[in-house]
Amino acid sequence: MALFESMLLLCLLAIALLPLSRKLSLPYPTVLAAAGLAVAAMPWSPEIAIDPQLALVLFIAPALLDAAYDMPLRTLRRFWLPTVSLAAVAVILTALAVAWLGVAWKGMPWAVALALGAIVAPPDAAAAAAMLSRLHLPRRTVQVLTAESLLNDAVALLLFGAAVAAGMSDRGFAETLPVMALAIPGGLVLGFLLGRIYVVFAPRLSGTLGATLFEFTATFGVWVVAEELHASPILAVVAYAMVVAHHLPSKQPPRDRVHSYSVWAAIVFFGNVVAFLLLGLQARTIVGKMHGAELAQALVFAGTALAVVIAVRVAWVMLYNRVLNLAWPRRRDNPTLKQGVVASWCGMRGLVTLATALALPAQFPSRDLIVLTALTVVVGTLVFQGSTLALLVRWMRFGPDQSFDEELARARLALLDTAEEALGDDRTEAAEHLRTSYADARDAIASGSLPQAEQRIFALKREGIEARREKLHAMRRAGEIEDDVFHAIENELDWAQLAATSPEELEIVEG
């Protein structure tokens, strides 16, 4: 019960503090880190260990699904150069730099040191992108960071898996590398096949609770099946999610899609909450076992690793930025110096670092030091970089980026043309009314006033729905209708209100 009580307390703290993170423009993991450490520091918090394999599948599978579902292949192809630079080169350089620190300072074997490097290497770019989307940034910068959030996790987790296997084996990398060479293509092929199978069967469960259960079973099942077949579960989940995201939307009704998005957003968020609590509890136990000079040396090492992690990303991103602009000065998609500075500072660590630290086997060499270092890097980057990122963006004073609005206007015009063509030769009063509304919408798009016009229409519709809702509740209180009728009409009004709500208001935020 003590663990469950700690989780409830942490959830309450998160609920209370998350609105503050939005008000102060802080990434929400920053608040979770503070809350998790506060709960873990309480004397009645329990000591707990989690099965390493369970930690990976429990925390990583939903995070990979969430990132991969929102990242189409065409976006990866378009931004392949900056994505590879951030998600592969920067992660590998960071892992090697931290590994060298572990070997040179603490005398760790290379496999053990590389495991530490892989744990702290991948930034939680998704959290940074979620916050940056609220600020005035070039659209391309946010898209690149979103692409990075998927691939840097995959690269770091592959390094982590190879390093842990080598660290626990007498033969080291000589035994693990051939296995990884087969596991990588095997995971991609398996994920693709299972994704296509899911797309065939999922529509048959449409509109049922079984559809949501099938989503959970399939996602975690892909990971388990890949492990049983000795394929890469990481790449299997990535390939599976991208296949589903490409094929399923045209076969999925809106109600199922809205329900699915909200459920998975809550699951990923709750995974962050639990991961911060569990790692905080383990860190408290580790600190309790260390005393005096040993603890001081461990904290100094962890602080140095934090500095290395930040420095390597800043150095590499700025080097890449300047070399690209000097070598190909006329290249249209070259990032500006301002974009490079912001991207280099989006290095906050989060869920992947927490989950991989929890996934270390209990017998792994230098485990206590690695876990303490991981927590220091997560908290340090969230507090130091997370608290200053919004200030940095405002100081840079980026110019307005109209590409999203222009593309949105073109898409709206194309959809209006299609809707009008669907009316055909129908000349009824209702059809003429729709034609008039389509013409008004075109004029509003041309003048750039469609968002304001839409918001006024939505507001009027919602006022009517709220009036009907108040009358419905009054009829129920007066006993004029039974509860079954009340709930049926309430359901109708709920869907009508969703339809009369602008897309911006439908977005689910962290707090």
N, C-alpha and C positions, 0 to 999 in steps of 0.2 A: 504493500500500500504506500510505502514512503516514496517510491519512484513515481507512482501514479499521482500522488499529491504534489510532488515537485513539478511534474509535467503540467498539472492544472495551474499551479501558481505561476509557472513561466508563461503559459498561455494568457493568463489574466494580465501579467505584466506587459506582454507583447501587445495585447489589445489596447491597454491604457497608454502605452508609449508610442505606438506606431503613428498615430496622428501627428505627434511631435516630429517624427522623422520627415514627414511630408512638409510640415510647416518650415522646418529648418533646412530642407533640401538635402537630407542625409540618406544614403542607401539604407534600406530597412535592415540588412544584416548587421549594421553598426549597432542598432538598438537591440537586436536579438543577442548580440555578443555581450553587451552590457548586462542585459537581463539574465542571460544564461549563467554568467559568472557570478552574479549576485545570488541567484538561487543555489548554485553549486557551493557557494561559500558558507551557506547556512549550516550550523552544526548538526541539524537533524537530517540533512540530505544523505541518502544512502550511498554506499560504495557499490558499483555495478560494473560488470563486464558484459560485452555483447559479442556474440559469435562473429568472427571476422567476415566470413562469407555472407552472413546475414546482413551485416552492415553495408556491404557493397550493393547487394541487390535491393535492399530496403531503401537506401538513400539515393543511389546513383541511377538505377533504372528509371524512376520517374523524372529525375532531372534531365537525363539524356533524351527521354521521350519528349519532354516539354521543349527542349532546345531544338531537337531535330524536326519536330512537327512544324515549327515556324520558319524553317530554313530550306527553301526549295533549291534544287540543284542549279537552276539558272542564276540565282543570286551568288552561289559559290563560284560558278564559272565566271561571272562578271567581275567579282572581286577576288579572284584567285590569288593574285600577287600579294596584296596586303594581308589577306587571310592567312596564307602560308607563312608570311613574315611574322605575324603575331602568334598564330596558333601552333605553328611547328617550330620555326627557328627560335623565337623568343622563349618558348617553353623549354626546348632542349638546352639552349644556352643557360637559362636559369637553373635547370636541374644539374647541369654539369658544374656550374659555378658553386652551387651549394654543396654538391658532392665533393668537390675539391676542398672546400672549407672543412667538411667533416673528416676527410682523410688527413689533411695537413694538421688540423688542430686536435682532433680527438682520436686520430689513429683508427678510424673506422675502416673496415674492408670496403672495397669499391662498390660491391653490390649493396651493402647496407647504406653507404653514403648516397648512392644513386636512388635508393628508395626514399630517403629523406628529401633529396632534390625533387623527385617526381611528386611527392606529396605537396610541397610548397610552391611548385612551379605554376600551376594553372590559375590565372585570375578568374574571379567570378564576374565575367564581363556582362552576364545577363543582368545582374543587379545594377551595374553601372549604366547599361543601356536603358534600363527601365527608368532610372533617374534622369538620364540625359534627355530622354524623350520629352520630359516636362520643360526642358530648357530650350533656348534658341540655339540650336546646333545645325550644321549642315546635315542633310538627310543621309548623305553618303557615310559620314562618320558613324552615325548610329547603326547603319546597316552593316558596316564592317565589324563593329564591336559585337553585334548580334551574331554574325557568322563566326567570329572568333570564339564565342561562348560555347559553340558546339564542338568545333574541332580541337580546341586546346584541351578540353576535358578528355577527348578520345586519345590524343597523343600522350598526355600525362598518365592516363590510366594504363595504357599499353606499357609505358616505361615502368610504372609502378609494379605491374604484374610480373614483368620479366625480372626486375630487381629483387622483389620479394622471393620469387621462386629460386633465383640464384643465391640469395642470402641464406635460404633454408636448405640448400643443396651443397654437397661436398664438391661437386664438379663445377659449380658456379654457372657462368654464362654459356659454357660449352654445352650444357645440357638443355638450357632454356631457349636459346636462340633458334635452333632448328624447329622446336615446337611452336614458337611464335610465328615463324615463317609460314607454317601451315595454318595456324589459327587465324591469321589476319584475313586471307581470302575466304577461308571457310566461314568466318563470321559474317562477312558481307553477303555471300551467297545464301547462307541460311536465313539471314534477316530479310533478304529480298523475297525468298520463297514463302516464308511465314507471313510476310506482309501481304502478299497476293492472296494467300489462303484466307487471311482475316477479312480482306475486302470482299471476298465471295460470301462469307457466312454472316458477317456483322449486320447487313441490311435485313436479314431474316428475323433479327431480334429487335427491330426498330420499335420504339415506343414502349419498351418494357424495362423493368429494373434489371432484367437479365443482360441487357445491352451494356449497362455500366459494369456489372460483374464480369462480363466477357472481356471488357477493356482491361480490367485489372488482371484477370487470369492470363490473357494473351501477353500483356507487357512483361509481367514477371515470368511467365512461362517461357518467353523467348530467351530470357537470360538463363534460366535453369536448363533448358534444352541445349543451348550453346555450350554451357559448362560441361554437361554430360557428354557431348560430342567432341569436347576438347577444341572447340572453336572459340573465337574471341566474343564473349558476351557483350562487350562494349560496342564493337562494330556491328554485331547482330542487332542490337536494339536501335542503333543509329539508322541502319539500312531499313529495318522494319518500320520505324516511325516515318521516314521520308517516303517510303512506298505508300503507306496508309494516308499520309497527308496529301499525296498527289492524286490518289484514286478515290478516296472515300467521300470527300465533300459533296460530289455530285450525286451520291447515293444516300446521303444522310439527311433526314428532315431537320428543319431548324430547331425544333424543340429538343431533339436528342443532342444537337451540336451545342446549344446553349448550356444544357445540363452537363455535358461532358467537359466543356471548358471550365465551368465553375468548380466541378469536382476535382479535376486535376490541378487547378490552380491552388485549391485548398490543400491538396495532398503534398504538393511540392513545398508550399509554405510551411506546413506542419512538419515536414521532414527537416527543414532548417531549424525549427524550434527544438525538436528532439535532439538533433545532432549537436547543437550548441550546448544543450544541457548535459548530454552524455560525455562530451569531450571535457566540459568544465568539471564534471565529477571525477573523471580520470585524472585530470591535471591536479585537482586538489589532493588526491591520494598520492600522486607522484611527489608533489611539493612537500607533503607531510612526511615522506620517507627520506627526503634530503635535508641536510643540516649544514649550517655554516658555510665553509668554503666550497663544498660540493654544490650547494644550491646557488651560490653566487656565480661560480664558474658556469653552471648550466644556463643561468639567466643571461650572462654576458654572451655566451655562445649563441643563444636564441636571438638576442638583440642584434648580434652581428649578422646572423642569417637573414633577419628582417631587412637590415641595411643592404645586404647583397641582393636580395630579391627585388627591392625597389630600384637599386642602381642599375642592375642588368637590364631591366625593362626600359627604363628611361634612356640608357645609353644606346641600346639596340634600336629602339623605335626612332630616336632622333638621327642616328647614323643612317638608317634605312631611308628616312625622310629626306635628308640632305643629299645622299648619294643619288637617289632617284631623280631629284630635281636638277642636280648638276649633270648627270649622265644623259637624261632625256628631258631637257628643259621645255620642249614643246608638247610633251605628252599631256593630253587633255585631262586625264584622271589623276594626275599627280596630286598627292595631298599637300596642303599648304603647311607652312611652319606652325600656324595656330592649331591646325588639326593634329599635327604630330605631337605637339605639347600636351593636348588634352588626351589623346590616345595613350601616350606614355604614362600619364597619371592615372589611367583607369586600370590600376593593378591590384584592386582589392581582392583578397582571397576569401573564399566562402565555403559552400557546401561540399564541393569535391575534396578540398583539403581536409575538412573535418571528417568526411566519410572514409577517406583512405587512411587517415591516422587511426580511426577506430578499427579499420580492417586489418591492421597489423597483428599477426599472431602473437600470443602472449609470450612465446619463447624467442621472439625475434631479437637479435642483438641490438643493444642500445635503444630498446623500445621506449623507455621512460624519457630519455633525452629527446627522441624524435617527436613524441607526442607533445611534450612541453614546448618544443620549438615550433611545431605546427600551430599550436594555440597562440603562441606569441606572434607569429607571422599573421595569422588571421586577425587577431584583435588589433595588432599594430597597424596593419594596412587599412583596416576599416576605420580606425580612429584617426590616423594621420592623413591618409589620402581621402577617405570617404568624407571627412568633415571639411576638407578644403576644396573638393572637386567643384562644387557649385560656385564657390568664390572665384576659382580659376576661370571657369567658363564665362562668368559675368565680366571678369577683368579683360578677357580676350575680345569681347565685343564683336561677336560674329555678325556678319550681315545677314539679312533675311534670305531664306532659301524657299523659293516658290515652287520648286519642282513637284512636291507632293500635291499642292493645290491645283497646279496645272494638269497633272495626270488625272487627278480626281475629277476635274471638270470635263476632260475628254471622255472619261469612262461614263460619267453621268449622261452626257449628250448621246453617246452610243446606245446606252440602255433606253433612253427616251425614244430614240428612233426605232428600236426593236419593239418597244411597247406599243408605239403608234401603228407600226406595221401589223401587229397582232390583231388590231381592231378590224383590219380588212375593209370591206364595204359596208360595215354596220353603220347605219345612219340614225340609230335611235337616239332619244334624248340623253340617255346615260352615256352612250359612246361619244356624243358631241361634247358632253360635259368633261369627259376624260381628255378629249383632244384640246379643249380650252386649257385645262390644267397643265397638260404637257407643254403647250405653247408658253404659258406663264413661267413654267420652270425653265424653259430655254432662255427666256428673257432675263430671268434672275441669274442664271449661270453666266450669261454674257456680261451682265453688269457687276458680277462678283458679289451679289447680295443674297445668293441662295441660302447660305448657312443662316443668316439672320431671318430670312423669310421662313425657313424650315423651323427654326426655333420658336417663332411666334405661332406657327400652325401647331407644332407639338404642344406648346403651352396651352392653347385653346382646347385641344383635344383632351389634355390631361385634366383641365378644369371641369370639363363635362363628365369625364370618368369619375373624378373625385365626388362630384355632386351625386352621381348615381350610386356610388359606393356608400355615401352617408345615408341616402334614402334606403338602401338595402339593409344597412345595419339598424336603422330605425324600424323598418318593417319586421326584422327579426326580434328586436327587443319588445315590440308590441305584440308579438305572437301572430302576426299576419301570415307568416310563411314558416314552414318547417325547415329544420337544419339541412336536409338533403337538397332542398331547392336553394337555400342560401349558399351552400358550398358550390353548387353547380354554376350559379350566376357569379359568385366570387371568382371562380376559375376563369370565366369568360372575361371579366373585367381585368384580371391580372394580365392575360395575354393581350388584351386591347391596350393596356397601359404600356406593356413592353413595346408594342408596335408603334405607340405614340411617343416613344422616348428616343432622343437623338443618340447616335452611335457613341458620342463622347460620354454621355451620361450612363451608358450601359457598361463602360469599362470598369472592371473590378480592380481596385487598387489595394495596396498593402495595408493601409490603415487610414 
